[in-house]
Amino acid sequence: MNHYFRDMRNITVALPDDVARWVRVRAAEQDHSVSKWLADVLEGMRRREDAYDAAMERFFSRAPRELTWVEDRKPTRDELHDRPGLR
């Protein structure tokens, strides 16, 4: 038995004919079965989503920075939007 399929669940997926043909071609191009190809694609999506969620968690778990103002005053709108390099 192929070790790849241990602890796997079978599911049924209904696809339009053209999509099913496309999936079979993509899987064959990588010398994979449709099941293995789809598992790899979905696992990649899951890893990216997990990485994104972890990055968001890290970002929002940091304490916000304390803003410091020059000369103890907030900048004016014009000072905030001044772009000397664009003049």
N, C-alpha and C positions, 0 to 999 in steps of 0.2 A: 504494500500500500504506500502511496506517495505521502511522505511526511507533511507535505504542504496542506493536505486536506484533513489532517487530524484535528479534532475539536472544531469542525466546521459544521455549519447548518446549511441545509439545502433550502433555497427559496425559489419561487417561481416568479418570473418577470415576464410580463406581456409587452412586446415591443412592436411597433409598426414594421412591416416587411423591410422597408428601406433602411431603417435604423438597425434592425437585426443583421442585415447584410453588411452594413458599415462596421458593426461591432465584430462580426466574424473576420472581416478583412483586417481590421486593426490588430486583433488578437493573433491572427496568422502571421502578420508582418513581424511580430515579436516572438514567434514560435511558442505561443501560449494558447491554452484553451480559452474559450470565452469566459469560463468561470474564473480562471486565474487572472486573466486580463482585467475583468471587472473588479475582482478583489483587490488587485494592485491599485487600480484607479481610485476606488473608494477608500482604501487605506491611506493613499496620498492625500485625499481630500480631508480625511479625519485628522491626519497629522498636521496639515496646514491650519485647520480650524482649532485644534488643540493649542498650537503655537500662538495663534492670534489671541485666543482666550487667555492664555498665560501672560502674554505681553500686556493685554488690557488690564489684567489683575495687578501686575507689577506696577503699571502706570498709575492706576487709581489707588493703590495701597500706599504710595509715597505721600508724605506730608506735603501740603502746599507750601511753596516758598513764601517767605515774608518779603513783601515789596518794600524797597527802600527808595525814598524820594530824594532827589538832589535838592539841597538847601531846605529840606523839610517841607517841600511843597510838591503837589502833583504837577506833572507837565501839562502845558496847555494843549489844546487840540492841534494847533499849528506845529508845535514842537514834536508831537507824536507822529505827525504825518509829513514832516520835513524830509525830503529826499534830495540831499545835496548832489548826489551822483546823477540825478535825472534832470538837472537844470541845464 
